[in-house]
């Protein structure tokens, strides 16, 4: 009876299976590395905007509160992006002829809103409510970073599922006084977390925050 397989068939099969295994390992490594890289998370990447707005200048330099531009952050799921008349409340009087502000003047003249590009964008399948976080004591800097040190706005956190769950599993250490939500520098607070340990636990109890419920899927996926 004629031999069906050659003497090297078994060796070739083993080589092919080993090659497939190596390929899968490399693919998994690449995907995992991409997901954690700044290219995948966009952390530190500056988003192009119609106007090169400097948070460093407006927040740190001029002391403008976040809520002046993001008007609905305390009352709505969305923080809101600045509308033209907010910009013009100042720039109708100062820097009125600045070239970089031409899109703002054009927006006002044509009654067309500025099209800002979101920096902290979440996937469409994720529900996030700004108001519930801000009014319960999660400061802006926790998610958006030190915007007062950003000449141009960039993403500060990866906004991966792990980032949210880490806070939801143990929210107490992340809670701050609600009337200081827009404060940027919490160095003195973070320097001695033990001194504020009771505050976080007390506020979590006061607000009825239950980590067991915060980690349920339907909290963020609705």
DRENMIDO-401932 format. One record per atom (N, C-alpha, C): x, y, z. Coordinates in steps of 0.05 Angstrom, whole numbers. Layout:
N
+--------+--------+--------+
!      x !      y !      z !
+--------+--------+--------+
!      X !      Y !      Z !
...
+--------+--------+--------+
END
This chain:
222
+--------+--------+--------+
!      x !      y !      z !
+--------+--------+--------+
!     17 !    -24 !      0 !
!      0 !      0 !      0 !
!     18 !     25 !      0 !
!     11 !     45 !    -17 !
!     27 !     69 !    -20 !
!     25 !     86 !      5 !
!     48 !     98 !     11 !
!     48 !    116 !     35 !
!     33 !    142 !     28 !
!     13 !    149 !     46 !
!     -4 !    173 !     41 !
!     12 !    198 !     48 !
!     25 !    199 !     71 !
!     40 !    223 !     80 !
!     70 !    218 !     77 !
!     84 !    239 !     70 !
!    113 !    237 !     68 !
!    125 !    236 !     96 !
!    151 !    230 !     97 !
!    164 !    228 !    123 !
!    166 !    254 !    138 !
!    165 !    276 !    122 !
!    168 !    303 !    135 !
!    141 !    316 !    141 !
!    118 !    302 !    135 !
!     92 !    314 !    139 !
!     87 !    322 !    168 !
!     95 !    304 !    186 !
!     90 !    309 !    214 !
!    106 !    333 !    223 !
!    131 !    336 !    213 !
!    147 !    359 !    221 !
!    136 !    385 !    210 !
!    125 !    384 !    185 !
!    113 !    409 !    174 !
!     88 !    417 !    190 !
!     72 !    397 !    198 !
!     48 !    402 !    213 !
!     55 !    415 !    240 !
!     75 !    404 !    253 !
!     84 !    416 !    279 !
!     94 !    444 !    275 !
!    109 !    449 !    253 !
!    120 !    475 !    247 !
!     97 !    495 !    242 !
!     76 !    487 !    228 !
!     54 !    504 !    222 !
!     38 !    511 !    247 !
!     33 !    491 !    264 !
!     19 !    496 !    289 !
!     35 !    514 !    307 !
!     62 !    510 !    308 !
!     79 !    527 !    324 !
!     79 !    556 !    314 !
!     79 !    559 !    287 !
!     78 !    585 !    275 !
!     52 !    600 !    282 !
!     30 !    585 !    281 !
!      4 !    597 !    287 !
!      3 !    606 !    317 !
!     14 !    589 !    334 !
!     15 !    596 !    363 !
!     32 !    621 !    367 !
!     55 !    623 !    354 !
!     72 !    646 !    357 !
!     58 !    671 !    346 !
!     44 !    668 !    324 !
!     29 !    690 !    312 !
!      7 !    700 !    331 !
!     -7 !    682 !    344 !
!    -28 !    689 !    363 !
!    -16 !    704 !    387 !
!      6 !    694 !    397 !
!     19 !    707 !    420 !
!     28 !    735 !    413 !
!     40 !    738 !    389 !
!     49 !    764 !    380 !
!     25 !    783 !    376 !
!      3 !    773 !    365 !
!    -21 !    789 !    361 !
!    -32 !    798 !    388 !
!    -33 !    780 !    407 !
!    -44 !    787 !    433 !
!    -26 !    808 !    447 !
!      0 !    804 !    444 !
!     19 !    824 !    456 !
!     16 !    851 !    443 !
!     12 !    851 !    416 !
!      9 !    877 !    402 !
!    -17 !    890 !    411 !
!    -39 !    875 !    411 !
!    -64 !    887 !    419 !
!    -64 !    898 !    447 !
!    -52 !    882 !    466 !
!    -50 !    891 !    493 !
!    -32 !    915 !    496 !
!    -10 !    916 !    482 !
!      7 !    939 !    483 !
!     -6 !    963 !    471 !
!    -21 !    960 !    450 !
!    -35 !    983 !    437 !
!    -55 !    994 !    456 !
!    -70 !    976 !    470 !
!    -92 !    985 !    488 !
!    -81 !   1002 !    511 !
!    -56 !    995 !    520 !
!    -45 !   1009 !    542 !
!    -27 !   1033 !    534 !
!    -21 !   1035 !    509 !
!     -4 !   1056 !    499 !
!    -18 !   1083 !    497 !
!     -4 !   1105 !    496 !
!    -16 !   1131 !    493 !
!    -29 !   1134 !    466 !
!    -20 !   1118 !    447 !
!    -32 !   1118 !    420 !
!    -60 !   1107 !    422 !
!    -64 !   1087 !    439 !
!    -90 !   1075 !    442 !
!   -108 !   1090 !    461 !
!    -97 !   1100 !    483 !
!   -113 !   1115 !    503 !
!   -116 !   1144 !    496 !
!    -98 !   1154 !    479 !
!    -96 !   1183 !    472 !
!    -88 !   1201 !    495 !
!    -78 !   1189 !    516 !
!    -68 !   1205 !    539 !
!    -45 !   1223 !    530 !
!    -47 !   1249 !    535 !
!    -26 !   1267 !    528 !
!    -28 !   1279 !    500 !
!    -47 !   1269 !    484 !
!    -50 !   1278 !    457 !
!    -68 !   1303 !    457 !
!    -59 !   1323 !    442 !
!    -74 !   1348 !    440 !
!    -94 !   1346 !    417 !
!   -118 !   1354 !    422 !
!   -139 !   1353 !    402 !
!   -141 !   1380 !    388 !
!   -141 !   1380 !    361 !
!   -144 !   1405 !    347 !
!   -171 !   1418 !    353 !
!   -171 !   1445 !    355 !
!   -195 !   1460 !    361 !
!   -198 !   1483 !    342 !
!   -222 !   1494 !    338 !
!   -226 !   1516 !    321 !
!   -211 !   1541 !    331 !
!   -207 !   1542 !    357 !
!   -192 !   1564 !    370 !
!   -172 !   1552 !    389 !
!   -146 !   1559 !    389 !
!   -126 !   1548 !    407 !
!   -130 !   1558 !    435 !
!   -151 !   1548 !    449 !
!   -158 !   1558 !    475 !
!   -138 !   1547 !    496 !
!   -127 !   1564 !    513 !
!   -108 !   1556 !    533 !
!   -121 !   1556 !    560 !
!   -124 !   1531 !    571 !
!   -135 !   1529 !    598 !
!   -114 !   1541 !    618 !
!    -89 !   1537 !    612 !
!    -68 !   1548 !    630 !
!    -72 !   1578 !    634 !
!    -76 !   1592 !    612 !
!    -79 !   1621 !    614 !
!   -105 !   1629 !    627 !
!   -127 !   1616 !    619 !
!   -153 !   1624 !    630 !
!   -158 !   1615 !    658 !
!   -150 !   1591 !    665 !
!   -155 !   1579 !    691 !
!   -134 !   1589 !    711 !
!   -108 !   1583 !    705 !
!    -87 !   1590 !    724 !
!    -81 !   1620 !    723 !
!    -79 !   1631 !    699 !
!    -72 !   1659 !    696 !
!    -94 !   1679 !    704 !
!   -118 !   1674 !    695 !
!   -140 !   1692 !    700 !
!   -159 !   1683 !    722 !
!   -156 !   1658 !    731 !
!   -173 !   1649 !    753 !
!   -202 !   1643 !    745 !
!   -207 !   1638 !    720 !
!   -235 !   1632 !    712 !
!   -243 !   1604 !    721 !
!   -266 !   1603 !    734 !
!   -276 !   1577 !    744 !
!   -286 !   1560 !    721 !
!   -283 !   1533 !    724 !
!   -291 !   1515 !    703 !
!   -321 !   1519 !    695 !
!   -337 !   1525 !    715 !
!   -366 !   1527 !    710 !
!   -374 !   1551 !    694 !
!   -356 !   1570 !    690 !
!   -363 !   1593 !    674 !
!   -366 !   1585 !    645 !
!   -350 !   1567 !    636 !
!   -352 !   1558 !    608 !
!   -368 !   1532 !    606 !
!   -365 !   1514 !    625 !
!   -379 !   1488 !    625 !
!   -403 !   1491 !    643 !
!   -423 !   1505 !    633 !
!   -445 !   1515 !    649 !
!   -464 !   1494 !    661 !
!   -465 !   1471 !    649 !
!   -485 !   1451 !    659 !
!   -472 !   1427 !    674 !
!   -447 !   1431 !    682 !
!   -433 !   1408 !    694 !
!   -446 !   1400 !    721 !
!   -459 !   1418 !    735 !
!   -472 !   1411 !    761 !
!   -501 !   1402 !    758 !
!   -512 !   1406 !    735 !
!   -541 !   1400 !    733 !
!   -548 !   1380 !    711 !
!   -528 !   1372 !    695 !
!   -534 !   1355 !    672 !
!   -513 !   1333 !    669 !
!   -521 !   1313 !    654 !
!   -502 !   1291 !    648 !
!   -478 !   1302 !    633 !
!   -482 !   1322 !    616 !
!   -460 !   1333 !    600 !
!   -451 !   1360 !    613 !
!   -425 !   1364 !    612 !
!   -414 !   1388 !    624 !
!   -421 !   1413 !    608 !
!   -424 !   1408 !    582 !
!   -429 !   1431 !    564 !
!   -403 !   1443 !    553 !
!   -403 !   1450 !    528 !
!   -380 !   1464 !    516 !
!   -387 !   1494 !    513 !
!   -367 !   1511 !    515 !
!   -372 !   1540 !    515 !
!   -385 !   1549 !    489 !
!   -406 !   1564 !    492 !
!   -419 !   1576 !    469 !
!   -406 !   1603 !    462 !
!   -411 !   1613 !    439 !
!   -397 !   1637 !    429 !
!   -401 !   1661 !    448 !
!   -425 !   1665 !    458 !
!   -429 !   1690 !    474 !
!   -413 !   1689 !    500 !
!   -406 !   1665 !    509 !
!   -389 !   1664 !    533 !
!   -362 !   1674 !    527 !
!   -351 !   1666 !    504 !
!   -324 !   1676 !    496 !
!   -325 !   1706 !    492 !
!   -347 !   1715 !    479 !
!   -349 !   1743 !    472 !
!   -356 !   1761 !    496 !
!   -364 !   1749 !    518 !
!   -369 !   1766 !    542 !
!   -343 !   1780 !    551 !
!   -320 !   1767 !    544 !
!   -294 !   1780 !    549 !
!   -282 !   1792 !    524 !
!   -284 !   1777 !    502 !
!   -269 !   1784 !    478 !
!   -283 !   1804 !    460 !
!   -306 !   1814 !    469 !
!   -318 !   1837 !    456 !
!   -305 !   1863 !    467 !
!   -288 !   1859 !    488 !
!   -275 !   1883 !    500 !
!   -245 !   1881 !    500 !
!   -234 !   1856 !    501 !
!   -205 !   1853 !    500 !
!   -197 !   1834 !    478 !
!   -174 !   1839 !    466 !
!   -164 !   1823 !    444 !
!   -185 !   1822 !    422 !
!   -198 !   1844 !    417 !
!   -220 !   1844 !    397 !
!   -212 !   1839 !    369 !
!   -186 !   1845 !    363 !
!   -177 !   1841 !    335 !
!   -157 !   1819 !    332 !
!   -154 !   1802 !    353 !
!   -134 !   1780 !    351 !
!   -141 !   1761 !    329 !
!   -121 !   1754 !    313 !
!   -125 !   1736 !    290 !
!   -135 !   1708 !    299 !
!   -125 !   1698 !    321 !
!   -133 !   1672 !    330 !
!   -162 !   1671 !    339 !
!   -174 !   1694 !    344 !
!   -201 !   1694 !    353 !
!   -221 !   1700 !    330 !
!   -210 !   1700 !    306 !
!   -228 !   1705 !    282 !
!   -251 !   1685 !    281 !
!   -246 !   1659 !    287 !
!   -269 !   1640 !    286 !
!   -291 !   1647 !    306 !
!   -284 !   1659 !    328 !
!   -304 !   1666 !    348 !
!   -321 !   1689 !    338 !
!   -307 !   1709 !    326 !
!   -322 !   1732 !    315 !
!   -339 !   1724 !    292 !
!   -329 !   1706 !    276 !
!   -345 !   1696 !    253 !
!   -369 !   1680 !    263 !
!   -366 !   1664 !    284 !
!   -388 !   1649 !    295 !
!   -410 !   1668 !    305 !
!   -402 !   1690 !    318 !
!   -421 !   1710 !    327 !
!   -435 !   1724 !    304 !
!   -420 !   1731 !    284 !
!   -432 !   1746 !    262 !
!   -451 !   1729 !    245 !
!   -445 !   1703 !    243 !
!   -461 !   1686 !    226 !
!   -482 !   1670 !    243 !
!   -481 !   1674 !    269 !
!   -499 !   1660 !    288 !
!   -497 !   1630 !    284 !
!   -472 !   1620 !    281 !
!   -467 !   1592 !    279 !
!   -449 !   1583 !    302 !
!   -455 !   1562 !    317 !
!   -439 !   1554 !    340 !
!   -411 !   1545 !    332 !
!   -393 !   1550 !    350 !
!   -366 !   1539 !    346 !
!   -367 !   1508 !    349 !
!   -353 !   1494 !    332 !
!   -353 !   1465 !    333 !
!   -328 !   1455 !    348 !
!   -330 !   1454 !    375 !
!   -308 !   1444 !    391 !
!   -305 !   1414 !    388 !
!   -281 !   1404 !    389 !
!   -275 !   1375 !    388 !
!   -271 !   1365 !    416 !
!   -286 !   1345 !    424 !
!   -284 !   1334 !    451 !
!   -257 !   1321 !    456 !
!   -246 !   1326 !    479 !
!   -221 !   1314 !    486 !
!   -226 !   1290 !    503 !
!   -244 !   1292 !    523 !
!   -250 !   1269 !    540 !
!   -275 !   1255 !    530 !
!   -272 !   1243 !    507 !
!   -295 !   1229 !    495 !
!   -296 !   1200 !    504 !
!   -320 !   1191 !    511 !
!   -325 !   1163 !    519 !
!   -339 !   1149 !    496 !
!   -337 !   1123 !    494 !
!   -352 !   1108 !    474 !
!   -382 !   1112 !    477 !
!   -396 !   1109 !    455 !
!   -425 !   1114 !    455 !
!   -440 !   1094 !    474 !
!   -428 !   1071 !    480 !
!   -442 !   1052 !    497 !
!   -436 !   1056 !    526 !
!   -422 !   1078 !    533 !
!   -417 !   1084 !    561 !
!   -433 !   1109 !    569 !
!   -448 !   1106 !    591 !
!   -463 !   1128 !    602 !
!   -448 !   1141 !    625 !
!   -444 !   1167 !    623 !
!   -431 !   1181 !    645 !
!   -446 !   1207 !    651 !
!   -451 !   1211 !    677 !
!   -466 !   1235 !    686 !
!   -447 !   1253 !    701 !
!   -441 !   1276 !    690 !
!   -424 !   1295 !    704 !
!   -436 !   1304 !    730 !
!   -461 !   1311 !    730 !
!   -473 !   1323 !    754 !
!   -472 !   1306 !    778 !
!   -477 !   1280 !    775 !
!   -477 !   1262 !    798 !
!   -449 !   1260 !    811 !
!   -429 !   1261 !    794 !
!   -401 !   1260 !    804 !
!   -393 !   1286 !    818 !
!   -398 !   1308 !    805 !
!   -390 !   1334 !    815 !
!   -404 !   1341 !    841 !
!   -430 !   1337 !    841 !
!   -445 !   1345 !    865 !
!   -441 !   1326 !    889 !
!   -430 !   1302 !    884 !
!   -424 !   1284 !    906 !
!   -395 !   1285 !    915 !
!   -379 !   1301 !    901 !
!   -352 !   1305 !    912 !
!   -328 !   1295 !    896 !
!   -332 !   1289 !    870 !
!   -310 !   1280 !    853 !
!   -300 !   1305 !    838 !
!   -277 !   1315 !    844 !
!   -267 !   1340 !    831 !
!   -260 !   1337 !    802 !
!   -261 !   1359 !    788 !
!   -256 !   1358 !    759 !
!   -228 !   1346 !    753 !
!   -208 !   1353 !    770 !
!   -181 !   1344 !    764 !
!   -178 !   1314 !    765 !
!   -196 !   1300 !    778 !
!   -194 !   1271 !    780 !
!   -195 !   1257 !    752 !
!   -211 !   1269 !    735 !
!   -213 !   1257 !    708 !
!   -199 !   1274 !    686 !
!   -199 !   1300 !    690 !
!   -188 !   1317 !    669 !
!   -160 !   1327 !    674 !
!   -149 !   1320 !    697 !
!   -121 !   1327 !    703 !
!   -118 !   1357 !    708 !
!    -93 !   1365 !    710 !
!    -86 !   1393 !    716 !
!    -89 !   1410 !    691 !
!   -114 !   1417 !    684 !
!   -119 !   1433 !    661 !
!   -107 !   1461 !    664 !
!   -102 !   1469 !    689 !
!    -90 !   1495 !    693 !
!    -61 !   1496 !    685 !
!    -50 !   1472 !    678 !
!    -23 !   1471 !    668 !
!    -21 !   1462 !    639 !
!    -44 !   1464 !    625 !
!    -45 !   1456 !    597 !
!    -49 !   1480 !    579 !
!    -27 !   1487 !    564 !
!    -30 !   1509 !    545 !
!    -51 !   1501 !    523 !
!    -51 !   1476 !    516 !
!    -71 !   1465 !    498 !
!    -82 !   1440 !    511 !
!   -108 !   1436 !    509 !
!   -121 !   1415 !    524 !
!   -114 !   1387 !    513 !
!   -107 !   1369 !    531 !
!   -102 !   1342 !    523 !
!   -115 !   1323 !    543 !
!   -118 !   1298 !    535 !
!   -131 !   1278 !    553 !
!   -111 !   1270 !    575 !
!   -121 !   1271 !    600 !
!   -103 !   1265 !    623 !
!   -105 !   1236 !    632 !
!   -128 !   1224 !    629 !
!   -133 !   1197 !    639 !
!   -141 !   1178 !    616 !
!   -136 !   1152 !    619 !
!   -142 !   1134 !    597 !
!   -172 !   1128 !    592 !
!   -189 !   1133 !    612 !
!   -217 !   1127 !    610 !
!   -223 !   1099 !    602 !
!   -206 !   1081 !    610 !
!   -212 !   1052 !    606 !
!   -231 !   1043 !    628 !
!   -243 !   1020 !    624 !
!   -262 !   1009 !    643 !
!   -250 !   1006 !    670 !
!   -225 !    998 !    671 !
!   -210 !    995 !    696 !
!   -209 !   1021 !    712 !
!   -204 !   1043 !    698 !
!   -202 !   1069 !    711 !
!   -228 !   1076 !    726 !
!   -250 !   1071 !    714 !
!   -276 !   1076 !    727 !
!   -282 !   1057 !    749 !
!   -277 !   1031 !    745 !
!   -283 !   1011 !    765 !
!   -266 !   1014 !    790 !
!   -241 !   1022 !    787 !
!   -223 !   1026 !    810 !
!   -235 !   1047 !    829 !
!   -247 !   1067 !    818 !
!   -260 !   1088 !    835 !
!   -286 !   1078 !    846 !
!   -302 !   1065 !    829 !
!   -328 !   1055 !    838 !
!   -326 !   1034 !    860 !
!   -305 !   1018 !    860 !
!   -301 !    998 !    880 !
!   -294 !   1010 !    908 !
!   -281 !   1033 !    907 !
!   -272 !   1045 !    932 !
!   -274 !   1076 !    928 !
!   -297 !   1087 !    928 !
!   -300 !   1116 !    921 !
!   -292 !   1135 !    944 !
!   -293 !   1126 !    969 !
!   -288 !   1144 !    992 !
!   -262 !   1160 !    990 !
!   -239 !   1148 !    983 !
!   -214 !   1163 !    982 !
!   -214 !   1185 !    961 !
!   -233 !   1183 !    941 !
!   -233 !   1202 !    919 !
!   -253 !   1225 !    924 !
!   -267 !   1225 !    946 !
!   -287 !   1246 !    951 !
!   -274 !   1271 !    963 !
!   -284 !   1294 !    955 !
!   -274 !   1320 !    965 !
!   -298 !   1338 !    971 !
!   -294 !   1360 !    985 !
!   -316 !   1378 !    990 !
!   -329 !   1388 !    964 !
!   -355 !   1385 !    961 !
!   -368 !   1393 !    936 !
!   -364 !   1422 !    928 !
!   -361 !   1440 !    947 !
!   -358 !   1468 !    941 !
!   -330 !   1475 !    931 !
!   -312 !   1454 !    929 !
!   -285 !   1458 !    919 !
!   -280 !   1441 !    894 !
!   -301 !   1434 !    880 !
!   -298 !   1415 !    858 !
!   -280 !   1425 !    836 !
!   -278 !   1451 !    831 !
!   -262 !   1461 !    809 !
!   -233 !   1468 !    818 !
!   -227 !   1462 !    843 !
!   -200 !   1466 !    853 !
!   -181 !   1447 !    838 !
!   -158 !   1457 !    830 !
!   -139 !   1442 !    815 !
!   -118 !   1428 !    832 !
!   -107 !   1442 !    851 !
!    -85 !   1432 !    867 !
!    -94 !   1420 !    894 !
!    -92 !   1394 !    896 !
!   -100 !   1380 !    920 !
!    -75 !   1368 !    934 !
!    -52 !   1380 !    930 !
!    -27 !   1370 !    941 !
!    -29 !   1367 !    971 !
!    -39 !   1387 !    985 !
!    -40 !   1386 !   1014 !
!    -58 !   1364 !   1024 !
!    -80 !   1359 !   1009 !
!    -99 !   1338 !   1016 !
!    -86 !   1310 !   1012 !
!    -74 !   1307 !    989 !
!    -62 !   1281 !    982 !
!    -37 !   1274 !    998 !
!    -24 !   1295 !   1009 !
!      1 !   1290 !   1024 !
!     -4 !   1274 !   1049 !
!    -28 !   1276 !   1060 !
!    -34 !   1261 !   1085 !
!    -62 !   1249 !   1082 !
!    -65 !   1228 !   1066 !
!    -92 !   1216 !   1062 !
!   -105 !   1206 !   1087 !
!    -88 !   1198 !   1107 !
!   -100 !   1187 !   1131 !
!   -116 !   1208 !   1146 !
!   -108 !   1234 !   1143 !
!   -122 !   1255 !   1158 !
!   -150 !   1260 !   1147 !
!   -154 !   1251 !   1122 !
!   -181 !   1256 !   1109 !
!   -196 !   1230 !   1105 !
!   -185 !   1208 !   1116 !
!   -198 !   1182 !   1112 !
!   -227 !   1181 !   1122 !
!   -231 !   1193 !   1145 !
!   -258 !   1193 !   1157 !
!   -278 !   1210 !   1140 !
!   -267 !   1231 !   1128 !
!   -284 !   1248 !   1111 !
!   -297 !   1233 !   1089 !
!   -280 !   1218 !   1074 !
!   -290 !   1203 !   1051 !
!   -311 !   1182 !   1059 !
!   -305 !   1168 !   1081 !
!   -324 !   1147 !   1091 !
!   -350 !   1160 !   1100 !
!   -348 !   1183 !   1113 !
!   -372 !   1197 !   1123 !
!   -389 !   1207 !   1100 !
!   -376 !   1218 !   1079 !
!   -391 !   1228 !   1056 !
!   -404 !   1206 !   1040 !
!   -389 !   1184 !   1038 !
!   -401 !   1161 !   1024 !
!   -426 !   1151 !   1038 !
!   -425 !   1151 !   1064 !
!   -449 !   1143 !   1080 !
!   -471 !   1163 !   1078 !
!   -464 !   1189 !   1079 !
!   -484 !   1211 !   1077 !
!   -498 !   1210 !   1050 !
!   -483 !   1206 !   1029 !
!   -495 !   1206 !   1002 !
!   -508 !   1179 !    995 !
!   -504 !   1159 !   1012 !
!   -515 !   1133 !   1006 !
!   -501 !   1119 !    983 !
!   -475 !   1123 !    981 !
!   -459 !   1111 !    960 !
!   -452 !   1082 !    967 !
!   -461 !   1064 !    951 !
!   -456 !   1035 !    956 !
!   -439 !   1023 !    933 !
!   -414 !   1017 !    939 !
!   -396 !   1006 !    919 !
!   -407 !    981 !    905 !
!   -422 !    964 !    919 !
!   -433 !    940 !    908 !
!   -452 !    947 !    884 !
!   -466 !    969 !    887 !
!   -484 !    978 !    866 !
!   -469 !    992 !    843 !
!   -449 !   1007 !    851 !
!   -434 !   1022 !    831 !
!   -419 !   1004 !    811 !
!   -414 !    979 !    818 !
!   -399 !    961 !    800 !
!   -418 !    944 !    783 !
!   -444 !    949 !    785 !
!   -463 !    934 !    769 !
!   -462 !    945 !    740 !
!   -465 !    928 !    721 !
!   -461 !    935 !    693 !
!   -479 !    958 !    684 !
!   -504 !    958 !    693 !
!   -524 !    978 !    684 !
!   -519 !   1006 !    694 !
!   -499 !   1009 !    711 !
!   -492 !   1036 !    720 !
!   -480 !   1052 !    697 !
!   -463 !   1039 !    682 !
!   -450 !   1053 !    660 !
!   -459 !   1044 !    632 !
!   -471 !   1021 !    630 !
!   -480 !   1010 !    604 !
!   -511 !   1008 !    605 !
!   -524 !   1027 !    592 !
!   -553 !   1029 !    594 !
!   -565 !   1026 !    566 !
+--------+--------+--------+
END
